[in-house]
């Protein structure tokens, strides 16, 4: 049964790998798209931001869609869109057509970020829910790592020019996204629907049958079904989600999502090669920098997968975020007098890796987990849509402004700004985010009902 649950989480988390690959591959592709058609700095930011803009729409549409047709079919729709948009990105012949293809790809990325953590959380047992939902984030950073490896191997090699025409290297980078999308679609065909969704729709018998395959005993199945039955109400509306009773959950979920972006992690992932090139490194060294960052965030997310269930979601963030502040301060100091030279390059490198360890290993590991846990069943789909909306809105803001901030304020001031955001994130978690470790989804919902949600420490 444990293996069955892990298989479900693993296949579903392939959506996270697509999320990470398709958002991360642009980092390498930006270095070579200009070989095929002219593109300015503003154009680079627009192409990069297109997937984020699409994700804003996708995450808001996926919530109501998953409440209507189910969690599993919504993931399958996202997989199909991933495949279509990856092919469209591959054959793009202009900045406009590439931007449009990346916009459509963002619809699938946004849908995946909304529905897959909810799907996994609703199937997982409470004691292992943290690690299983963080498998999605692990797949995200794994996808980013794969994108950096692909970018490093294909960058400048032109091995695909004969097959895909001019610029075949970056085109093949985009086309490879079809492979995990196809695996996700095929895998979801054989996976079950969420038992909590089925209970919400009144199909208790089918919910019981699915839980019987995922839990060790019939008694545990009946206990869980009884708890679910106490929380099943008429499907919640948007105004229910925005009510005062729901406000603590909305603040916690959407707030963690916001800080996961304005603390700078995606700014580093998207633009690390570009910033490294501006610091005087060659293209190969810049791509290698991105590769090292990719390995680091995978390793630290593996640790986060363990820590969320052993330390707790809240405690992990409170312990690690101060380290992210120190890492960013080191980068800012290294760039204080322009591009770092000599020993300052090592200070910048250590600060960069330290920042990735302490930020990605904490708030980035917890973002989808906290969002999937804090909302009641009747509004969980819509609540997670708002969490994803917060994530993608601030991701879009950071994506559109990072290079401009570096050009306008300088690299040092930009990283000081991100250091301040990490400090604010620590204060937010301490004040507004409760501990959800080891609590069932129904227990968390009950704490919202009785007003004890924010006091769980």
C-alpha positions in Angstrom: 0.0 0.0 0.0 2.9 2.3 0.8 4.4 1.6 -2.6 1.0 2.2 -4.3 0.7 5.6 -2.6 4.3 6.6 -3.5 3.7 5.5 -7.1 0.7 7.8 -7.3 2.6 10.7 -5.9 5.6 10.0 -8.2 3.5 9.9 -11.4 1.5 12.9 -10.5 4.7 14.8 -9.6 5.8 14.5 -13.2 3.8 17.6 -13.6 6.3 19.3 -11.4 9.1 18.1 -13.5 7.4 19.7 -16.5 6.8 22.8 -14.5 10.5 23.0 -13.6 11.8 22.1 -17.0 9.7 24.5 -19.0 10.3 27.4 -16.7 14.0 26.6 -16.3 15.0 25.9 -19.9 14.5 29.5 -21.0 17.6 30.3 -18.9 19.9 28.6 -21.4 17.7 29.2 -24.5 17.9 33.0 -24.1 21.6 32.8 -24.8 20.9 31.4 -28.3 17.5 32.6 -29.5 19.2 35.7 -30.8 21.0 33.6 -33.3 17.7 32.9 -35.0 16.0 36.2 -34.8 16.7 39.6 -33.2 15.7 40.0 -29.6 16.3 42.8 -27.1 16.7 42.8 -23.3 13.1 43.8 -23.0 12.2 41.0 -25.5 14.1 38.5 -23.4 12.1 39.5 -20.3 8.8 39.3 -22.2 9.6 35.8 -23.6 10.6 34.6 -20.1 7.6 36.2 -18.5 5.1 34.8 -21.1 5.0 31.4 -19.4 4.3 33.1 -16.0 1.5 35.3 -17.5 -0.1 32.1 -18.9 0.3 30.4 -15.5 -1.7 33.2 -13.9 -4.7 32.3 -16.1 -4.1 28.5 -15.9 -4.0 28.4 -12.1 -7.2 30.3 -11.7 -9.0 28.2 -14.3 -7.8 24.8 -12.9 -9.4 25.3 -9.5 -13.0 25.5 -10.7 -12.3 23.0 -13.4 -11.0 20.4 -10.9 -14.0 21.0 -8.7 -16.3 20.3 -11.7 -14.6 17.4 -13.5 -12.2 16.1 -10.9 -8.6 16.3 -9.9 -7.3 13.5 -12.2 -9.0 14.7 -15.5 -7.7 18.2 -14.9 -4.1 16.9 -14.6 -4.6 15.0 -17.9 -5.8 18.2 -19.6 -2.7 20.0 -18.4 -0.5 17.2 -19.8 -2.1 17.5 -23.3 -1.6 21.3 -23.2 2.1 20.8 -22.2 2.6 18.6 -25.3 1.0 21.0 -27.8 2.7 24.1 -26.5 6.1 22.4 -26.4 5.8 21.6 -30.1 4.6 25.1 -30.8 7.6 26.6 -29.0 9.9 24.4 -31.1 8.6 25.6 -34.5 8.3 29.3 -33.5 9.7 31.6 -36.2 9.6 34.9 -34.4 9.6 36.5 -31.0 5.9 37.0 -31.2 5.1 33.3 -32.0 7.5 32.1 -29.4 5.9 34.4 -26.8 2.5 33.1 -27.8 3.6 29.4 -27.5 5.2 30.1 -24.1 2.0 31.8 -23.0 0.0 28.7 -23.8 2.6 26.5 -22.1 2.0 28.7 -19.0 -1.6 27.6 -18.9 -0.4 24.0 -18.3 2.2 25.1 -15.8 -0.3 27.1 -13.8 -2.8 24.3 -13.8 -0.2 21.8 -12.7 0.9 24.1 -9.8 -2.7 24.3 -8.6 -4.0 20.8 -8.9 -1.2 18.3 -8.5 -0.3 19.3 -4.8 -4.0 19.1 -4.0 -4.4 15.7 -5.7 -1.4 14.3 -3.8 -2.4 15.8 -0.5 -5.9 14.4 -0.7 -4.6 10.8 -1.3 -1.7 10.8 1.1 -1.9 9.6 4.7 -1.4 12.4 7.3 1.9 11.1 8.6 3.5 11.1 5.2 1.6 13.9 3.5 4.5 16.4 3.9 7.1 14.3 2.1 4.7 13.2 -0.6 3.5 16.7 -1.5 7.1 18.0 -1.4 7.8 15.3 -4.0 6.1 17.8 -6.4 8.5 20.5 -5.5 11.4 18.0 -5.7 10.2 17.2 -9.2 10.1 21.0 -10.0 13.7 21.5 -9.0 14.6 18.2 -10.7 13.1 19.6 -13.9 15.1 22.8 -13.5 18.3 20.6 -13.1 17.4 18.6 -16.2 16.9 21.9 -18.1 20.3 23.2 -17.0 22.0 19.9 -18.1 20.2 20.0 -21.4 21.1 23.6 -21.9 24.7 22.9 -21.0 24.9 20.0 -23.4 23.1 21.6 -26.3 24.2 25.2 -25.8 26.2 26.3 -28.8 26.7 22.7 -30.1 24.2 23.1 -33.0 23.8 19.3 -33.1 20.1 19.7 -34.0 20.5 22.3 -36.7 20.3 19.7 -39.5 17.0 18.3 -38.0 15.3 21.4 -36.8 16.8 24.2 -38.9 18.7 27.3 -37.8 18.7 27.6 -34.0 18.1 23.8 -33.7 19.9 23.8 -30.3 17.4 25.9 -28.5 14.5 24.4 -30.4 15.4 20.9 -29.3 15.6 22.3 -25.7 11.9 23.1 -26.0 10.9 19.9 -27.9 12.3 17.6 -25.2 9.5 18.8 -22.9 7.1 16.6 -24.8 8.6 13.4 -23.3 7.6 13.8 -19.6 4.3 15.3 -20.7 3.5 12.1 -22.6 4.5 10.0 -19.6 2.4 12.1 -17.3 -0.7 11.7 -19.5 -0.3 7.9 -19.8 0.4 7.5 -16.1 -2.7 9.5 -15.1 -4.9 7.2 -17.1 -4.3 4.4 -14.6 -4.3 6.5 -11.4 -7.4 6.8 -9.2 -9.5 9.9 -8.5 -9.1 11.7 -5.2 -11.3 10.0 -2.6 -12.0 13.4 -1.0 -13.3 14.8 -4.3 -15.5 11.7 -4.8 -16.9 12.1 -1.3 -17.6 15.8 -1.9 -19.6 14.7 -5.0 -21.5 12.1 -3.0 -19.8 8.9 -4.4 -18.8 7.5 -0.9 -18.7 3.9 -2.2 -16.0 4.7 -4.7 -14.1 6.8 -2.2 -14.1 3.9 0.2 -12.8 1.5 -2.5 -9.9 3.8 -3.4 -9.0 4.4 0.3 -9.0 0.6 0.8 -6.2 0.4 -1.7 -4.2 3.2 0.0 -4.6 2.5 3.7 -3.4 -0.5 5.8 -6.7 -1.5 7.4 -10.5 -1.3 7.0 -10.8 0.5 10.4 -8.5 3.2 9.2 -10.5 3.6 6.0 -13.8 4.0 8.0 -12.2 6.4 10.4 -10.9 8.6 7.6 -14.2 8.4 5.7 -16.1 9.5 8.8 -13.8 12.5 9.3 -14.2 13.4 5.6 -18.0 13.1 5.9 -18.0 15.7 8.7 -16.3 18.2 6.4 -18.2 17.6 3.2 -20.5 20.5 2.5 -22.0 22.0 -0.6 -19.2 23.0 -2.9 -17.9 26.3 -1.6 -18.1 29.6 -3.6 -15.5 32.2 -4.1 -17.2 34.5 -1.5 -17.0 31.7 1.1 -13.2 31.5 0.5 -12.9 35.3 1.0 -14.9 35.3 4.3 -13.4 36.3 7.6 -13.4 32.7 8.8 -11.2 31.7 5.9 -8.9 34.7 6.2 -6.2 33.0 8.3 -5.8 30.2 5.8 -5.7 32.6 2.9 -3.1 34.8 4.5 -0.9 31.8 5.4 -1.2 30.0 2.0 -1.0 33.1 -0.3 1.6 34.8 1.9 4.1 31.9 1.7 3.5 31.7 -2.0 4.2 35.5 -2.3 7.4 35.3 -0.3 8.7 32.3 -2.2 9.0 34.6 -5.2 9.9 38.0 -3.8 12.8 36.5 -1.8 14.5 36.0 -5.2 14.8 32.3 -5.9 13.4 32.4 -9.4 15.3 35.5 -10.3 18.5 33.5 -9.7 17.2 30.5 -11.6 16.0 32.4 -14.6 18.8 34.8 -14.9 21.9 33.2 -13.3 23.6 32.6 -16.7 22.9 36.1 -17.9 24.1 37.7 -14.6 27.2 35.5 -14.7 27.9 36.6 -18.2 27.6 40.2 -17.2 30.1 39.5 -14.4 32.7 38.6 -17.0 32.3 34.8 -17.3 32.0 33.2 -20.7 28.9 31.4 -21.9 30.2 27.9 -21.0 31.1 29.1 -17.5 27.8 30.8 -17.2 25.9 27.6 -18.1 28.1 25.6 -15.7 27.1 28.1 -13.0 23.4 27.3 -13.7 24.2 23.6 -13.6 25.8 23.9 -10.2 22.8 25.9 -8.9 20.5 23.1 -10.3 22.3 20.3 -8.5 22.3 22.4 -5.3 18.5 23.0 -5.3 17.8 19.4 -6.0 19.9 18.2 -3.0 18.5 20.8 -0.7 14.9 20.0 -1.7 15.6 16.3 -0.9 16.6 17.5 2.6 13.4 19.6 2.7 11.4 16.5 1.8 12.7 14.9 5.0 12.5 18.0 7.2 8.9 18.9 6.6 7.7 15.7 8.3 10.5 15.5 10.9 11.0 19.2 11.9 7.7 20.6 10.6 6.8 23.1 7.9 7.0 26.2 10.1 10.1 25.2 12.0 12.0 24.4 8.8 11.3 27.9 7.4 12.2 29.7 10.7 15.5 27.8 11.0 16.6 28.2 7.4 15.5 31.7 6.2 18.2 33.6 8.2 20.8 31.6 6.3 19.3 32.8 3.0 19.7 36.4 4.3 23.4 35.8 5.0 23.9 34.2 1.5 22.4 37.2 -0.3 24.4 39.6 1.8 27.6 37.8 0.7 26.6 38.2 -2.9 25.8 41.9 -2.5 29.2 42.5 -0.8 31.0 40.6 -3.6 29.4 42.9 -6.2 29.8 46.1 -4.2 32.6 47.4 -6.4 31.3 46.0 -9.7 32.0 42.6 -11.1 33.8 40.5 -8.5 37.5 39.6 -9.0 39.9 37.3 -7.2 38.7 36.1 -3.8 35.4 38.0 -4.1 34.3 35.6 -6.9 34.5 32.8 -4.3 32.5 34.9 -1.8 29.8 35.4 -4.5 29.8 31.7 -5.4 29.5 30.6 -1.7 26.8 33.2 -1.1 24.8 32.0 -4.2 25.0 28.3 -3.1 24.2 29.2 0.5 21.2 31.2 -0.5 19.9 28.4 -2.7 20.3 25.9 0.2 18.6 28.0 2.8 15.8 29.5 0.7 14.9 26.6 -1.7 15.3 24.1 1.2 12.7 25.9 3.3 10.1 28.3 1.9 10.3 26.9 -1.7 10.0 23.4 -0.3 6.9 24.3 1.8 5.0 26.5 -0.6 2.8 24.0 -2.3 2.5 21.9 0.8 1.2 24.7 3.0 -1.2 25.8 0.3 -2.6 22.3 -0.2 -3.2 21.7 3.5 -4.8 24.9 5.0 -8.1 25.2 3.1 -11.3 23.2 3.8 -12.4 20.5 1.4 -15.3 22.5 0.0 -13.1 25.4 -1.2 -9.7 23.6 -1.5 -9.6 23.8 -5.3 -10.4 27.5 -5.3 -8.1 28.2 -2.4 -5.2 26.6 -4.1 -6.0 28.6 -7.1 -5.4 31.8 -5.1 -2.2 30.4 -3.7 -1.0 29.6 -7.2 -2.2 33.1 -8.3 -0.1 34.7 -5.6 2.9 32.6 -6.6 2.6 33.4 -10.3 1.7 37.1 -9.9 4.8 37.8 -7.9 6.9 35.5 -10.1 5.8 37.6 -13.0 6.7 40.8 -11.2 10.2 39.4 -10.4 10.7 38.1 -13.9 9.8 41.4 -15.5 12.0 43.5 -13.2 15.1 41.5 -12.3 17.3 42.5 -15.2 16.0 46.0 -15.1 16.8 46.2 -11.4 20.3 44.9 -12.0 20.8 47.5 -14.7 19.2 50.4 -12.8 20.2 49.7 -9.2 23.3 47.5 -9.7 23.8 43.9 -8.8 24.8 44.6 -5.2 21.7 46.7 -4.4 19.4 44.2 -6.1 20.7 41.4 -3.9 20.5 43.6 -0.8 16.8 44.1 -1.7 16.3 40.3 -1.9 18.1 39.9 1.4 15.5 42.3 3.0 12.7 40.3 1.5 14.0 37.1 3.1 14.1 38.8 6.5 10.5 39.9 6.1 9.6 36.3 5.1 11.0 35.1 8.4 8.8 37.5 10.3 5.7 36.6 8.3 6.1 32.8 9.0 6.7 33.5 12.7 3.5 35.5 12.9 1.0 34.0 10.5 1.9 30.4 9.5 0.8 27.6 11.9 2.4 24.1 12.1 0.5 21.5 10.2 2.9 18.6 10.7 1.1 15.3 11.6 -2.4 16.8 11.5 -5.0 15.4 9.2 -6.7 17.7 6.6 -9.9 17.5 8.6 -8.1 18.5 11.9 -6.7 21.6 10.1 -10.2 22.4 8.8 -11.7 22.1 12.3 -9.1 24.5 13.7 -10.3 27.1 11.1 -13.9 26.5 12.3 -13.1 26.9 16.0 -10.6 29.8 15.7 -7.5 28.0 16.8 -5.8 27.8 13.3 -3.2 30.6 13.8 -2.3 29.4 17.3 -0.8 26.1 16.2 2.9 26.4 16.8 
